[in-house]
Amino acid sequence: MTATDAYVRVCALGDLAEDTPHRVEVDGVPVSVVRTAGDVFAINDICSHANVSLSEGEVEDCQIECWLHGSSFDLRTGKPSGLPATRPVPVYPVKIVGDDVLVSVTQES
């Protein structure tokens, strides 16, 4: 997918199972899209501690856990909740238009 506009359609809302990360790529940026707590979030898919996909981790209480070392990141802010990660990961704005999920990687929220 490439962004000709700030927001790019990444999937249908119906494609997102509750609390199950969905990995997409937008302009070469790996993004994990998560539907949880009645909302949809987009967070960079690469853990800031280790170069692994966050989409392979578990989602609970609006956090996504890195499967390798157990750091969790807040889906709203990207901030880690504990060690070993100390740096946040980028989060991206999401728009829902009808059944389309749109993400902008040109701006971080």
DAJO-V819494 format. One line per field, one symbol per residue. psi: psi as a letter, one per 40 degrees, with the letter a starting at -180 (. if undefined). burial: I if it has 9 or more other ideal C-beta (glycine too) atoms within 8 Angstrom, else O. A space follows every 10 residues. Layout:
BEGIN
psi = ???
burial = ???
END
This chain:
BEGIN
psi = iiheidhhhd iideehihfh ihhihhfehh hhhhhifeih ihihehhedi gihdeeaihh ffihhhddee iihhdddehi eiieheiiii iiiiihhbeh hhiheehi.
burial = IOIOOOIIOI IOIOOIOOII IIIIIIIOOI IIIIIIOOOI IIIIIIIIIO OIIIIOIOIO OOIIIIOOIO IIIIIOOIOI OOOOIOOIIO IIIIIIOOOI IIIIIOOOO
END
